[in-house]
Amino acid sequence: MRIVFVGDVMGEIGMRAVKMYLPLIKAKFHPQVTIVNGENADNGRGIKATQFKAILQAGADVVTLGNHAWDKRDVNELLATNDNLLRPANYPGKNTPGQGMVIKKVNQQQLAIINLQGRALMNPLDDPFMIADQLLQQVPKETKIFVDFHAEATSEKGALAHYLDGRVDAVVGTHTHVQTNDAHVLPKGTAFLTDVGMSGSYDGILGVKASSSVQRFLTQQPTRYEIDDNGRPQINYCVLDLETHNHIQVGQINPDHPLDV
């Protein structure tokens, strides 16, 4: 089973990158399932119905979220009516809208897609390790399992991957917007990448205008971050082959790394 996973869609320029490049990536790699993290799609904070639908139209099968999951007013209805939109499963509360896991039938196989959020340097959600254990008990045998772990600390991402090694097929990190150079398979067979990177401006800083970020560091005063929607677009992704021996490779398309078809 082949999966393409695209990193955090950041603002309108990130949406343009997905619309432009995702069909080309799919044409090159022919994945059975395409997953996109869309939690920054609406001006960097959350997702609206228009962006969710546009990401699906560009070729995504499932859209995951993160710490900005609740930033838009209509997201509760979106989560309640779309099982292919996931929010982190470890948000607390019994009546939290939506779900953090979906199981998809892929030809003669099944794929469980799990969305979790870290707690180090982030909001104090329920324990993602404990919630992962609970979710795995609900997954039928012989099901492939992919985890989008939306977390700040690289150590927490690595810890969850090692904790789940051999029990899930892949753990890929999101949230920090910079693609890491550590795609590998852990000793018990789980494919791991600390962060897949983002889709957005190639010229900004983590997707925002460089000037606003620089100003904050120069003055130590609160500066409003502005999305760099006029920069050059980029998309970051990874390709996973979930077989007897799992495999992961990273990819990026930007002005310095054009798509190699």
C-alpha positions in Angstrom: 0.0 0.0 0.0 1.4 3.4 -1.0 0.6 6.6 0.8 1.5 10.2 0.0 1.4 12.5 3.0 1.6 16.3 2.5 2.7 18.6 5.3 0.8 21.6 6.9 -1.0 23.7 4.3 -0.2 27.3 5.2 -2.5 30.0 4.0 -3.7 30.8 0.5 -0.2 30.2 -1.0 -0.2 26.7 0.6 -3.6 26.1 -1.0 -2.2 27.1 -4.4 0.8 24.8 -3.9 -1.5 21.9 -3.1 -3.7 22.6 -6.1 -0.7 23.0 -8.4 1.6 20.2 -7.2 -0.5 17.5 -5.6 -1.9 16.1 -8.9 1.6 16.0 -10.3 2.9 14.1 -7.2 0.1 11.6 -7.4 0.7 11.1 -11.1 4.4 10.4 -10.4 3.9 8.0 -7.4 0.4 6.6 -7.9 -0.5 6.3 -4.2 -3.5 4.3 -3.1 -4.2 6.9 -0.3 -3.4 10.6 -0.1 -3.4 12.4 3.3 -2.9 16.2 3.7 -2.6 18.1 7.0 -4.8 21.2 6.5 -4.8 22.8 9.9 -3.2 26.1 8.8 -5.2 26.4 5.5 -7.2 29.4 6.4 -4.7 32.3 6.8 -2.6 30.1 9.0 -5.2 29.3 11.6 -7.7 26.5 11.1 -9.7 25.3 8.1 -13.0 26.3 6.5 -15.3 24.2 4.4 -14.0 25.9 1.2 -10.4 24.9 1.9 -11.4 21.4 3.0 -13.3 20.8 -0.2 -10.5 22.3 -2.3 -7.9 20.0 -0.7 -10.2 17.0 -1.5 -10.6 18.2 -5.1 -6.9 18.5 -5.4 -6.6 14.8 -4.7 -6.6 14.2 -0.9 -8.6 11.3 0.6 -8.2 12.4 4.2 -7.4 15.8 5.8 -5.8 15.9 9.3 -5.7 18.8 11.7 -3.7 20.0 14.8 -3.6 22.7 17.4 -5.6 25.1 15.2 -8.4 22.6 14.7 -11.0 24.8 16.5 -10.0 28.2 15.1 -12.9 28.4 12.6 -16.5 28.6 13.6 -17.9 26.1 11.1 -15.3 23.3 11.9 -17.7 21.6 14.4 -20.2 20.9 11.6 -17.4 19.9 9.2 -16.1 17.4 11.7 -19.5 16.0 12.5 -20.4 15.4 8.9 -17.1 14.3 7.3 -15.3 11.2 8.4 -12.4 12.1 6.2 -11.6 15.2 8.3 -9.7 14.3 11.5 -8.8 16.3 14.6 -6.3 15.1 17.2 -7.8 12.1 19.0 -6.5 13.2 22.4 -8.5 16.4 22.7 -10.2 16.0 26.1 -14.0 15.7 26.8 -16.6 13.1 26.0 -18.6 15.3 23.6 -15.7 16.7 21.6 -16.9 17.0 17.9 -15.4 14.8 15.3 -13.0 11.9 15.5 -9.3 11.2 15.6 -9.2 8.0 13.7 -10.7 6.7 10.5 -10.4 3.2 8.9 -10.4 3.2 5.1 -10.8 0.2 2.8 -8.0 0.2 0.3 -8.5 -2.5 -2.4 -8.3 -5.7 -0.4 -6.6 -4.0 2.6 -7.6 -1.6 5.4 -5.8 1.5 6.5 -6.3 3.2 9.9 -5.3 6.8 9.9 -4.8 8.3 13.4 -4.3 12.0 14.2 -2.7 12.8 17.6 -1.2 16.0 19.1 1.8 16.4 21.4 1.8 18.1 24.8 5.4 19.3 25.2 5.4 23.1 24.7 1.8 22.9 23.6 -1.7 22.8 25.1 -2.2 20.2 27.9 -4.3 17.7 26.1 -4.9 14.1 27.1 -1.9 11.8 27.0 -1.2 10.9 23.3 0.6 7.7 24.3 -2.4 6.5 26.3 -4.9 7.5 23.6 -2.8 5.7 21.0 -3.0 2.5 23.1 -6.8 2.9 23.3 -7.2 3.5 19.6 -5.0 0.5 18.6 -7.3 -1.8 20.6 -10.1 -0.8 18.2 -8.2 -1.5 15.0 -8.9 -4.8 13.3 -6.0 -7.2 12.8 -4.1 -7.1 9.5 -4.9 -3.3 9.2 -2.1 -0.9 8.2 -1.8 2.0 10.6 -0.6 5.6 9.8 -0.2 8.2 12.5 0.1 12.0 12.0 1.6 13.3 15.2 1.2 17.0 15.4 3.8 18.1 18.0 6.4 20.7 18.8 9.2 18.8 20.4 11.3 16.5 18.3 12.0 14.4 21.3 8.2 13.8 21.9 7.8 12.8 18.3 10.6 10.3 18.5 9.4 9.0 21.8 5.9 8.2 20.4 7.4 6.6 17.3 9.6 4.3 19.4 6.7 3.6 21.8 4.5 2.5 18.9 7.4 0.8 17.0 6.1 -2.6 15.6 2.5 -1.8 16.5 1.9 0.8 13.7 3.3 1.1 10.2 4.2 4.8 10.2 4.5 7.8 12.5 5.1 11.1 10.7 5.4 14.4 12.5 3.8 17.7 11.6 3.5 21.2 13.1 7.1 22.6 13.0 6.9 23.3 9.2 10.5 22.3 8.4 11.1 19.0 6.7 13.6 16.9 8.7 16.3 14.7 7.2 15.7 11.6 9.3 13.3 9.4 7.3 14.0 5.9 8.4 12.5 2.6 9.6 12.8 1.8 13.3 14.1 -1.5 14.6 10.7 -3.2 14.8 9.5 -1.9 11.4 7.7 1.4 11.9 8.6 4.1 9.3 9.3 7.4 11.0 9.9 11.0 10.0 10.2 13.8 12.7 8.5 16.4 10.5 7.2 16.2 6.9 7.4 20.0 6.5 4.8 22.5 5.2 3.1 23.7 2.0 3.3 27.4 1.7 5.8 30.2 1.0 9.3 29.3 0.1 10.5 32.9 0.9 9.0 33.4 4.3 9.8 32.0 7.7 7.6 29.0 8.5 5.1 30.4 6.1 4.9 33.9 7.4 6.5 37.1 6.1 10.1 37.2 7.1 9.9 40.9 8.0 7.3 40.3 10.7 9.3 37.4 12.2 12.5 39.4 12.1 10.9 42.4 13.8 9.7 40.2 16.7 13.2 39.0 17.4 14.7 42.5 17.0 12.3 44.2 19.4 11.0 41.3 21.6 7.6 43.0 21.2 4.5 41.1 20.1 4.3 41.5 16.4 1.4 40.2 14.3 2.5 37.5 12.0 1.3 37.8 8.4 1.1 35.0 5.9 3.5 35.4 3.0 0.9 34.7 0.3 2.9 36.5 -2.3 6.0 34.4 -2.0 7.1 31.5 -4.2 5.2 28.3 -3.4 6.6 25.1 -2.1 5.2 21.7 -1.1 6.7 19.2 1.3 5.6 15.6 1.4 6.6 12.0 2.0 5.9 8.7 0.3 5.3 5.6 2.3 5.2 2.0 1.1 3.5 0.0 3.8 4.4 -3.6 3.0 6.1 -6.5 4.8 9.1 -4.2 5.1 7.9 -0.6 5.3 9.7 2.2 3.5 9.6 6.0 3.6 11.1 8.7 1.4 10.8 12.5 1.6 10.0 14.8 -1.2 9.8 18.6 -1.8 8.9 20.8 -4.7 10.2 24.4 -4.6 12.3 26.8 -6.8 15.5 25.0 -5.9 14.0 21.5 -6.2 11.6 21.3 -9.2 9.5 18.2 -9.6 11.5 15.4 -11.2 9.1 13.5 -13.4 
